[in-house]
Amino acid sequence: MNKQTKKLNQFNNELDKQIHTENQEAYTDIVCYLRGADISEYNQEVIRQDLLDIILSAQKRGEHIQSVIGADYKDFCDDIIANLPPRNTKEKALEFLDIIVYSLSILSAINIIMADETIALIRNFATGKALSYMISISVGNIISAISIIIIAMMVVRIVTKNSFQMGKKEAMGKLKVFFLCAGIMAIFLFISWVGKATLFTVNIFAACSFTLALYIIHRILAKIQ
Amino acid sequence: MIPSQMLKGTLENCILKVISYKETYGYEISQELQKYGFSNISEGTIYPLLLRLEKNGLITTQYRESPLGPKRKYFSISMAGKKELDLFYSNWMKLEQAVNLLFQDGGQIK
C-alpha cells in the first residue's frame, strides 16, 4: 500500500467508527466485496470514502443504508466495479509478488523464532555452553509454507467473493465443506509424514538476513504499487 | 414511476444535465431529479452512473471538506460533457418526435 492509499485508508478507518450498528453489516459486506474486486487499492479506498459520505449523510437524515443504495448490494457493487479501470497485468503481478514476499518474510521469521536450534542457541548462550548458529530447514517447513500461502489466498478469495451470502445462508454445500476440510487435513498429514527430513541447514544470521531482505522487498513493492 | 428499463440510457444524460446547471454532489442530484418527476432515484442508483460519466471524461470531480467527516465529491460538467448533452438532446428530440408520430398518427402514414 503506497503512502497516499495508506493515508486514505487510515482516514476511512476512523470514519468507519461513525457507522451505526444497523448499517454496519451491509457496509462491511460491501467493503469486503470491493476488496476482492479487480481494481486498485487506491480506487478501493476512494470508493470507500464516497460510500462513507453517502452512508453518514443518510444516517444524519435518519435513513437506512438500504434506502440510499437499494436492496441489491452486490448489483450496486458490480455497477461500481464495471465503471472503474481494472488493474493491468503489471499491477496484478506486483501485488501477487508482494503477497508472496510478505507472507514468506513472516513465515520465515516465525520459523527462525520457533526453531529448536534457536531455542537451544538462547539456552546455551545463557548457560555459557558452546554455540551452534546453524538451523535446519525441513521438507515440512517448505511444504507447510507453500500450503499456508495457497490456503490463505483461497480463503481470502472465497470470503470476498461470497461476502453477501456468508452468514446469511449456506454458501457452500456440505459436500464441498467436507472435501475442503479433508483436503486441508490430507495436506497436513502429508507434511507430518514426509516433513521431518532436513533439506538443508543454514546459518541463523543468514536466515535472518534473508527474512529481512524479503521484508525490505515487500516494503519497496508496497510503495511502488 | 418510470420503469428502470425505460430510464436506462437516458438517466445518465439527465444527471449530466443537472450537473450542467451548477457544481453539485450526489444527494443533491437525486433530490433535483425527483423535483422533475424522476421518482425513487436514490444516490445509490446514480453513483455508478457518476463514475461512468467521470470515466468517460464528461464530468470533472473535486473533493471538498464536509462537516460530517468524509470529503464530499462535487461534480462539474466538462467541455466533452456539454457536447454530449447537445448530441443527446438532438437524438432525444428525434426519438420523441418518432414516438409521438407513431402513437398519434399511427396507421395513417402511407
Interface residues (C-beta under 8 A of the other chain):
Chain A: F11 N12 E14 L15 Q18 Q49 D50 L52 D53 I54 L56 S57 A58 K60 S67 V68 I69 G70 F76 D79 I80 A82 N83 L84 P85
Chain B: G26 Y27 S42 E43 G44 T45 Y47 P48 L51 R52 K55 S66 L68 G69 P70 K71 R72 K73
